[in-house]
Amino acid sequence: MKRLIKAYLYGMRMFGETAPWSAVIDEWKEFIEEPSVEEFFDVLHGLLSMVWRPLGLLAWPTARKHAKRVIEYGCPRSLRNHNAAGEECCCKTKRRNA
């Protein structure tokens, strides 16, 4: 559990201080298109993360998903979004700008 929380917080630092509205809107659209518990937690995570990234831990299913991605391939984004972003992915730009 401690490893997941550490990976989650590391991954959220890659995203920045707070989630942008656009991220929440995107998650909301996905929820409307295909309502599910997982999509609900994605929306909740986005809303909580707009206030302060660590609050996203309260939406544990989504926080765990981000943490597992960081552990598996070093990025909190889905593999699809990570690959689509290429060199502009948050996991690469944060390392370049660090």
N, C-alpha and C positions, 0 to 999 in steps of 0.2 A: 504494500500500500504506500509506504513512504517513497519507494522508487517511482511509483506512478505520479504521486503529487509533485515530486521534484521534476520529473520529465514534463508534466503539465505546465508548471510555472516557467520552466525554461522555454518551452514552446510558445507560451503566451508572450514572453518577452520578445520573441521574434516578430509577433504580430504588432507590437506597440503597446502603449499605455492602456488604451480603451478601444473597444470595438466601434467601428463607424456605423452610422445608420444604414448604410448600403448593405452591410453584412446581415443586419437584422431583417431588412426588407427581403433580401435574397432567401434567407431561411424561412421567412413567412410565406413567400411564394411557393417554396418547396412543400411546406406544410399544407397549404391550400390545395396544391396539385395532388398530393398523396399524403393525406392525414395519417399519422401514426404516432405512437409514443416516442419513438426515436426522433422524429421531426419536431415534436412538441419540445423535447429537451434541447434540441438545437436552437429553437427560437428562444427558449428560456435562457439558455447559455448566452446567446447574443445580447439579450436585454440586460442580464446581470453584468456581462462584460463591458457594457457601455458605461456603467457606473465605475467599475474597478475590476480589472482582469481577474484577480484572485477570487472574486465573488462567483465567477463561473464554476468554481468547485461545487457550488450548491446544486448545479445541474450535473451531477456526477456521471451519468451515462455518457454525456458528450465530453466532459472533462477527461474521462477515462479513454475515450476514443482518440482524443488529441494526444494524450500521453503515450498511448500505444504506438501511434504514428511516429512520434519523436523517437521512441526507443527503436522501432523497426527501421526507419529510413531517414531520421534526422530532421523531419519537418512536421509541423502540426497540421498542415493542409492535407486534404485527401490526395491520394496518388494522382488522380485525374487532374486536379487543380494544380498540384505541384509540377507535374509534367507540362501542363499547358502554359504555366508561367515561365518556364525555362530559367534563364539566368536572372529574371526579375522576381523570382519567388522570394518570399520573406526570409526563408532559411539561407538563401545565398546573399541577398542584399545586406542582411544584418551582419554576416561574417565579413563582407567586403568593407562595410562602413564602421566596423568595430575597431 
